[in-house]
Amino acid sequence: MRNNRLFARTVTLYHGDTEARQVVRTVLHGVFWEHGHRRIPDGDGTAEGASMLLVVPETAARYGTDYTLEPGDRLCGGEGPELTWEEWPAFVPAARPEVAVVQYVMPMTLGGVPHHLEAGTWWTGGGTGAHSLTN
C-alpha cells in the first residue's frame, strides 16, 4: 500500500479471551480508521446506526503474527485504555460511543501474498448488524 495520510491513524484492538478471563489489547499504528454513523430515511422517519471500516496494511502489522482480529472483537480509535475482564462487558458502543464492534474480517492478498486486512461493521435500517448487538 502507498504510504500516505490515509494510513496515518492509530487504533486499539480488544479481544475478550473467555478461557483466560482476560482482555488482550493491541495498539496498531499506520492504519486507515473510519468510525461514524449513517442515516437511512424510511417511511417512519430516519433510522440511524454505527458504521466502521478498518484497513491494516501488511506493512503496518502482519495479520496472524503481530495481531489477530475476529468478529465480536472491539476497536477504539487512538490508544485506548487497558481493560480488565470485569470491565469487558460494559466496553460496548451503547455505553461508549468511541467503541466499535467488528462484524466482518477480510484478509486481502495481492498476487497470492498477504497485502492488507479489512474489518468493519455495517448497519441496516432493519436494525441488523453489529449495532443491534449493543442495544
N, C-alpha and C positions, 0 to 999 in steps of 0.2 A: 504494500500500500504506500501511497505517496506520503511523505512526511509533511504535513501541513497543519493549519489551525483547526481543521475538522477533528483531528485526533490529538487534542490538547487537554482533554478533561481527565479528571481523576474520579474513580468510583470505588465504593467499598462493597464487596460481595459477602453475603452471610449464608451459611449453610447450617441448618439445625441437625445435629447428629444425635438421633434419639437413643441409640445404644450407649454412646459415651456420655449422654446428657450434657452436651456442651455445644456452643455455637462457634463454628470455625469462621474466622474473619480474614478476608484477603483484600488488600488495597491494590488496585491497578492504576497505573499512570499511562497516559498516551492513548486514550480510548475516545470513541465518539459516544456521547451520552445525551439523550433527549428524553425528558420526562415532563409530562403535562397532562392536560385534559382535552378531550374532544367533545363536541356537542353535535347531537343529531336531532334535527327537527322531526317531530312526528305529530300525529293527529291530536294528541293530548298536551302538546307543548314541546319543550326541548328537553331531551334526555342528555345527561352528561356523565362522563366516566373518565377513568385514567387511561393513559397510553404511555408506553415506554419503548425505547429502542436503545440497545447497547451494541456497539460494534468494537470488537477487540482484535486489532491486527496481530498476527502471529509474531511480528517484530516487537510488539509491546510485551506480550506474555504468551507462553505456549500452553494451549488448552490441553488438559490432562497431565501436564508436567508442573507448570507454575501455578495453575488454578484449576478448579472444577466448577461446573455450573450445571444445574438441572432445574426442571420445573418445580416450583414451590420455594426455591431459594429467594432471598430478598436482597434488594440493592438499595444503596443510598448514594446520592451524588456527593463528591468530595471524600474527605477522610471521615468516615462515620465512627460512632462510638464503639468501644468494646462492649460486648453483651454477655451477661450470664445466662445460664439455662432458664432461670426463673424469669428473666426479662423477655425471653424469646417470644412467648405467646402474645404479648402486647406490642411487639415490634411489627405492626401491620399498617397498611395505608389508611385504614379507618381511624386509627389513633395517631398516626404520624404521617402527615401528607408528603414528607420528603422521601418516604419509603415506597418502593415498587416491588411487586411480586412477579417473579419470572414465570411466564406461561409456556414459552417455547424456547428451545435452544437449537441452533443450526450451525454446526461446524461446516465451513465452506473451504473448498480446495480450488487450486488453480493448477492445471496440468498434473493432477494427482497428488499434489503436495499441499499440506495444510496452509491456508492463506489467512483466514480470519474467522471469527466466530460472531454470529448474530444471535442476540437473545432479545426477547421482548414480551410485551403484554399488549393485548388489544381488548377493546370493549365494544360491545354492540348495543344497539338500542333495546334489545330484549333483555339486557342485564347479564348476558353470558360473558365468559372470560374471567380473567383473574380478579377483576374488580368485584364480581359478585361473591367471591370467596371472602372478601374483607368486610362484608356487611353483617 
